[in-house]
Amino acid sequence: MQNTIPKYDNEDEILKSFNNSNKISDFLKYNTKTKGTYRYYKLRLKEFVLERQVHNIDEYLQDPRTMSNKKRIQYLLL
């Protein structure tokens, strides 16, 4: 029995958005030390955006350090 990846609606459009995403490429660049980890993270992230049907990945992935008015949160060390 062969494992096949199901064909999702708008898969080509979503994968194009995935490949052009600055947030995805930055995450993979700075959070992977080996080629194996890079490939694994990329595969799992692709599966996630396809299953969730995320068309605009950079908009979907919000920076938790940014407030709703787009200003950066300032952290104070006490």
N, C-alpha and C positions, 0 to 999 in steps of 0.2 A: 504494500500500500504506500503510495507516494503522498508526502505532505505537500499540499499546494496552498499558496497564499490566496485567499479569496480576493476576487476583483471587487474593489469598492467603487461606489459612485464617485465620479470626478477624480479618479485616482491620478491621472496625468497632471491635472491642474494642481492638485495638492502636493504632489511630488516636486513639481516645478517651484512652487512656493517654498517647499522644504529646502530645496537646493539653493535658493536665493536668500534664505533667511540669515540675517546677520547674527541674530541671537543664537541660533543653532550652531553656526560655524564658530562663533566665539566660545560657546560652551564646550564644543568638541576640541577646540584648539587648546584651551586652558585647563581642561579637566580630565585629559587623558594623557597617560605617560607612555602607553604601549600601543602598537598597531591593533592588537587584539581587543583591547578595551575600546579604542576608537571605533572599530567595526561593530562591536557589540552595542555600544551606546547608540550609534547611528541607526542600526537596525531596529532597536527597540523604540527609539524616538519616531522613526518612520511609521512603525506599526501603531503607535499611540495617535499620531496626527491623522492617519488614515481611518482608524476606528472611530475617532471623535469627529471626523470630517472637518478638520481645522483648515480653513482656506487662507487666512491671514495669520501666519504663525507669529510674526513679530508683534502683532497686536494682541494675540491670545496670551503670549508669555509676558506678563506684566512684571516689571521690576518691583519687588516688594519694598525697596528702599525709596520708592517714589510715591508722593502723595497724589491724590486725585487731580490737583491743580498743576501737576507736572513738576512741582518743586521737589528738590531732594530733601530727604529727612536728615536733619542734623542730629547726630548722636553725641551726647555729652558724657564724658567719663568723669565720674565723681570719685 
